[in-house]
Amino acid sequence: MFNIGYYKAEPTTYVVRYHKGSIKQQGVGLSFFYFAPSTSLVAIPIASQDAPFMLKETTADFQEVTIQGQLVYRVADAPRLAVMMNFSLADNAKDYASKDPDKLSNRILNLVQVLMRAEIQQMPLRNALTASRSLVEKVREQLKHSDVLVSLGVEVVDLAIQALRPAPETSRALEASVRESLLREADEATYARRNAAIEQERAIKENELRTELAIEAKTRELRESKMEAERSVKEKERLIRKEEMDAQVSLETKRQELVDLATGNERKQGEAKAYTVEKMMEALNKIDPKLFEAIAAGGMEPDVIIAQAFKSLATNAGSIGQLNITPDFLGGLLQKD
């Protein structure tokens, strides 16, 4: 009624009110009455906006990858954007008069896609699948200095890649390759574990052998020590026996010397006695035997004297012609016995 309208903006909306082509009022969260036939309203949201995206690009080795992510941006310079794009409200002051507000996110996403493509096309597939962080950092840095965003008065708040996947066939091939690699690594780990176990067993056996060798060496040293001790004892016993034998030899030598001395003394005594007997015999040989017979006969019995007479007769039987002995004489001798 009367073409008078009332407009109240949200705190996150930048409003520009034009009257007959001139800016009469602008700011954030404004509220005012206006005359509709001669007034134009521009409303630009300055709150951060989310723009999800999903891109399909080709890597350096001609493999297709799908990039799924999200871009967060905000209008930093609303007056500049109001000049570059049409954010005018319709007559109802609620809807936009053009489709430019919807095109803003597309322009920004197109720029993101161009920058992503330039980076992805320089990477082989395997590198691209693990380059999400570096890819985000590079693209975000380029967006900060982008002339397009500066001219639009837009700044990027955040950029994130939620998924980076290859084509299903390529994914299965990579999975098979990785699976084989993992199986190979598992086999290598098993072999390494077996080799480690064998190495440990070898080390244990070497330690056991070294221990046995050490024990054998100690046993040999102990045996040698015992043999050395026994040899020392035997050597001492030999020396003792030698000393005993030397003592016995010395004793026997002394005994032999004593025997020789005693024998020499006895020989000398015998020689002296023999010399005495010899001298006595020489003296006796000079005496007439008949004198001895007479001396001996002086103290003899008659029968002994008669026996001596018969002995003399027998001795001189050759010179006797005839000898008569009466039976009475023999009988008298017999009766006396």
C-alpha positions in Angstrom: 0.0 0.0 0.0 1.3 3.4 -1.0 4.4 1.4 -2.4 6.1 1.8 1.0 8.1 -1.2 2.1 10.0 -2.2 5.1 13.2 -4.3 5.0 15.1 -5.8 7.8 18.4 -7.7 7.1 20.0 -10.5 9.0 23.3 -9.7 10.9 25.1 -11.8 8.3 23.8 -9.9 5.3 25.4 -6.9 3.8 22.7 -4.5 2.3 23.0 -1.7 -0.2 20.0 0.6 -0.8 20.0 2.4 -4.1 17.6 5.3 -4.7 17.3 6.5 -8.3 20.7 4.9 -9.1 22.6 6.3 -6.1 23.7 4.6 -3.0 21.7 6.0 -0.1 22.5 3.4 2.6 24.7 0.3 3.0 25.9 -1.9 5.8 25.4 -5.1 7.7 22.1 -6.0 9.3 20.3 -2.7 8.3 16.6 -2.2 8.7 14.6 0.6 7.0 11.5 1.8 5.2 11.8 2.5 1.5 9.8 3.6 -1.5 9.6 0.6 -3.8 9.2 2.3 -7.2 12.4 4.2 -7.0 14.5 2.0 -4.7 16.7 -1.0 -5.5 18.0 -3.4 -2.8 21.1 -5.5 -2.9 21.6 -8.2 -0.3 24.9 -10.1 -0.1 25.3 -12.9 2.5 28.7 -12.4 4.2 28.5 -15.5 6.4 30.8 -18.5 5.4 29.3 -20.8 2.8 30.0 -24.5 2.3 30.5 -25.7 -1.3 30.9 -29.5 -1.6 32.5 -30.8 -4.8 33.3 -34.0 -6.6 35.8 -33.8 -9.5 37.0 -36.4 -11.9 40.5 -35.8 -13.2 43.3 -37.7 -15.0 46.7 -38.3 -13.5 50.1 -38.1 -15.3 49.9 -41.8 -16.2 46.4 -41.4 -17.7 44.4 -42.9 -14.8 41.1 -41.4 -13.7 40.7 -40.4 -10.1 37.7 -39.0 -8.3 38.3 -36.1 -5.8 35.6 -35.5 -3.2 36.0 -32.5 -1.0 34.5 -29.3 0.5 35.3 -25.6 0.1 34.4 -23.0 2.7 34.4 -19.4 1.6 33.0 -16.0 2.6 32.4 -12.6 1.1 35.2 -10.4 2.4 34.4 -7.3 0.3 30.7 -7.1 -0.3 30.7 -3.7 -2.2 33.2 -5.2 -4.7 31.1 -8.3 -5.2 27.9 -6.1 -5.6 29.7 -4.4 -8.5 30.9 -7.7 -10.1 27.7 -9.7 -9.7 24.0 -9.0 -9.5 22.7 -9.6 -6.0 19.6 -7.4 -6.4 16.4 -8.4 -4.7 13.1 -8.9 -6.5 10.1 -6.7 -5.8 9.1 -8.9 -2.9 12.4 -8.1 -1.2 12.9 -11.8 -0.5 14.1 -13.5 -3.7 16.9 -12.6 -6.0 16.2 -10.9 -9.3 18.9 -12.9 -11.1 20.7 -16.3 -10.9 24.1 -14.7 -10.1 24.0 -15.6 -6.4 23.9 -19.3 -7.4 26.7 -18.8 -9.9 29.2 -17.5 -7.3 29.9 -21.0 -5.7 30.2 -22.5 -9.2 32.8 -19.9 -10.2 34.8 -20.6 -7.1 34.5 -24.4 -7.6 35.5 -24.0 -11.3 38.7 -22.2 -10.1 39.3 -25.0 -7.6 38.9 -27.6 -10.3 41.3 -25.9 -12.6 43.9 -25.7 -9.9 43.3 -29.3 -8.8 43.6 -30.5 -12.4 46.9 -28.7 -12.9 48.4 -30.4 -9.8 46.9 -33.9 -10.4 48.1 -34.0 -14.0 51.7 -33.7 -12.8 51.4 -36.8 -10.5 51.3 -40.5 -11.3 48.4 -42.4 -9.8 50.2 -43.9 -6.8 51.6 -40.5 -5.8 48.2 -38.8 -6.3 46.4 -41.3 -4.1 48.6 -40.3 -1.1 49.0 -36.6 -1.9 45.8 -35.3 -0.4 47.4 -33.0 2.2 50.1 -31.6 -0.2 47.4 -31.1 -2.8 45.2 -29.2 -0.4 48.1 -27.0 0.7 49.2 -26.1 -2.8 45.6 -25.3 -4.0 44.8 -23.3 -0.9 47.9 -21.2 -1.3 47.0 -20.5 -4.9 43.4 -19.6 -4.0 44.7 -17.0 -1.5 46.5 -15.2 -4.3 43.9 -15.7 -7.0 43.0 -12.6 -9.0 39.5 -14.0 -9.6 38.7 -14.2 -5.9 40.3 -10.8 -5.2 38.2 -9.2 -7.9 35.1 -10.9 -6.5 35.9 -9.8 -3.0 35.8 -13.5 -1.8 38.3 -15.3 0.5 38.7 -19.0 1.1 38.2 -20.0 4.7 39.0 -23.7 4.3 39.6 -26.4 1.7 39.5 -30.1 2.5 39.7 -33.3 0.4 37.6 -36.0 1.9 38.3 -38.7 -0.5 40.6 -39.3 -3.5 39.8 -42.6 -5.3 40.8 -44.3 -8.5 38.4 -45.9 -10.9 36.9 -49.2 -9.7 38.9 -51.3 -12.1 42.1 -49.5 -11.2 41.2 -49.8 -7.5 40.8 -53.5 -7.8 44.1 -53.8 -9.6 45.8 -51.7 -7.0 44.2 -53.7 -4.3 45.5 -56.9 -5.9 48.9 -55.4 -6.2 48.9 -54.2 -2.7 47.5 -57.5 -1.5 50.3 -59.3 -3.3 52.8 -56.9 -1.9 51.4 -57.4 1.6 51.5 -61.2 1.2 55.0 -60.9 -0.1 55.9 -58.8 2.9 54.2 -61.3 5.2 56.2 -64.1 3.6 59.4 -62.0 3.9 58.5 -61.4 7.6 57.9 -65.1 8.1 61.2 -65.9 6.4 62.9 -63.2 8.4 61.4 -64.6 11.6 62.6 -68.0 10.7 66.0 -66.8 9.8 66.1 -64.9 13.1 65.0 -68.0 14.9 67.7 -70.0 13.1 70.2 -67.3 13.8 69.3 -67.4 17.5 69.5 -71.2 17.5 72.9 -70.9 15.9 74.0 -68.3 18.4 72.7 -70.6 21.2 74.6 -73.6 19.8 77.7 -71.5 19.4 77.4 -70.3 23.0 76.9 -74.0 24.1 79.9 -75.0 22.1 82.0 -72.2 23.5 80.8 -73.2 27.0 81.7 -76.8 26.3 85.1 -75.7 25.0 85.6 -73.5 28.0 84.6 -76.5 30.3 87.0 -78.8 28.3 89.8 -76.2 28.7 89.1 -75.9 32.4 89.0 -79.7 32.7 92.2 -80.0 30.8 93.8 -77.4 32.9 92.6 -79.2 36.0 93.8 -82.5 34.7 97.2 -81.0 33.8 97.3 -79.4 37.2 96.6 -82.8 38.8 99.2 -84.5 36.6 101.7 -81.8 37.4 100.9 -82.2 41.1 101.3 -86.0 40.7 104.5 -85.6 38.8 105.8 -83.2 41.5 104.8 -85.8 44.2 106.4 -88.6 42.2 109.5 -86.5 41.6 109.7 -85.8 45.4 109.2 -89.5 46.1 111.9 -90.3 43.5 114.2 -87.9 45.2 113.3 -89.4 48.6 114.0 -92.9 47.2 117.2 -91.7 45.6 118.2 -90.2 48.9 117.3 -93.5 50.7 119.2 -95.4 48.0 122.1 -93.0 48.3 122.0 -93.5 52.1 121.8 -97.3 51.6 124.6 -97.2 49.1 126.6 -95.1 51.5 125.7 -97.5 54.3 126.6 -100.5 52.2 129.8 -98.8 51.2 130.6 -98.3 54.8 129.6 -101.9 55.5 131.8 -103.1 52.7 134.6 -101.0 54.0 134.0 -102.5 57.4 133.9 -106.0 56.0 137.0 -105.3 54.0 138.6 -104.0 57.1 137.4 -106.9 59.2 138.5 -109.4 56.5 141.8 -107.7 56.3 142.2 -107.9 60.0 141.2 -111.5 60.0 143.5 -112.2 57.1 146.3 -110.5 59.0 145.4 -112.4 62.2 145.3 -115.7 60.1 148.6 -114.8 58.6 150.0 -114.1 62.0 148.6 -117.4 63.4 149.8 -119.2 60.2 153.2 -117.7 60.7 153.2 -118.8 64.4 152.1 -122.3 63.4 154.6 -122.4 60.6 157.4 -121.4 63.0 156.1 -123.8 65.6 156.0 -126.6 62.9 159.5 -125.7 61.8 160.6 -126.0 65.4 158.7 -129.3 65.8 160.1 -130.7 62.6 163.5 -130.4 64.1 162.5 -132.6 67.1 162.8 -136.4 66.8 159.4 -138.0 66.3 160.2 -140.7 68.7 160.5 -138.1 71.4 157.0 -137.2 70.9 155.9 -140.8 70.9 157.7 -141.3 74.1 156.1 -138.3 75.6 152.7 -139.3 74.4 153.2 -142.9 75.6 154.1 -141.8 79.1 150.6 -140.9 79.9 148.7 -143.5 77.8 146.8 -146.5 78.8 148.4 -149.9 78.1 145.8 -150.8 75.5 146.5 -147.5 73.7 150.1 -148.3 73.7 149.4 -151.8 72.3 147.3 -150.1 69.6 150.1 -147.8 68.7 152.4 -150.8 68.6 150.1 -152.6 66.2 149.9 -149.5 64.0 153.7 -149.4 63.9 153.7 -153.0 62.9 151.3 -152.4 60.2 153.3 -149.5 58.9 156.4 -151.6 58.8 154.7 -154.8 57.7 157.0 -155.1 54.7 160.0 -155.5 56.8 158.6 -158.0 59.2 159.0 -161.6 58.3 156.7 -163.3 60.7 154.6 -162.1 63.7 152.9 -164.4 66.1 150.2 -163.1 68.4 148.8 -165.6 70.9 145.1 -166.0 71.6 145.6 -165.3 75.2 147.0 -161.9 74.4 144.0 -161.0 72.3 141.6 -162.5 74.7 143.1 -160.4 77.5 142.6 -157.3 75.4 139.0 -158.2 74.6 138.2 -158.9 78.2 139.5 -155.5 79.3 137.1 -153.8 76.9 
